Amino acid sequence: MPQPEDRQEQYVAKQIRAAQVGEYPEHKEIDEAENGSMVNDMEDLIQLGEDMEEMKTSQEDLEQNGLLSDPGQ
């Protein structure tokens, strides 16, 4: 089973290849784009979910690495 890093590299390489041959996601109308969406399509949504699963919580960062989150702004 590929590691998450390998899958992410494959995903990015696929996007670069598609862009090189002129395949870009369609632009959204401004009203639709302003809805706060972080993704363009289902493939991006799946990748974002996988990326977020790999992220540590503030508590995990503190316990495992002694890292503290930035104070509230």
Secondary structure, 3 states (H helix, E strand, C coil): CCCHHHHHHHHHHHHHHHHHCCCCCCCCCHHHHCCCCCCCCHHHHHHHHHHHHHCCCHHHHHHHHCCCCCCCC
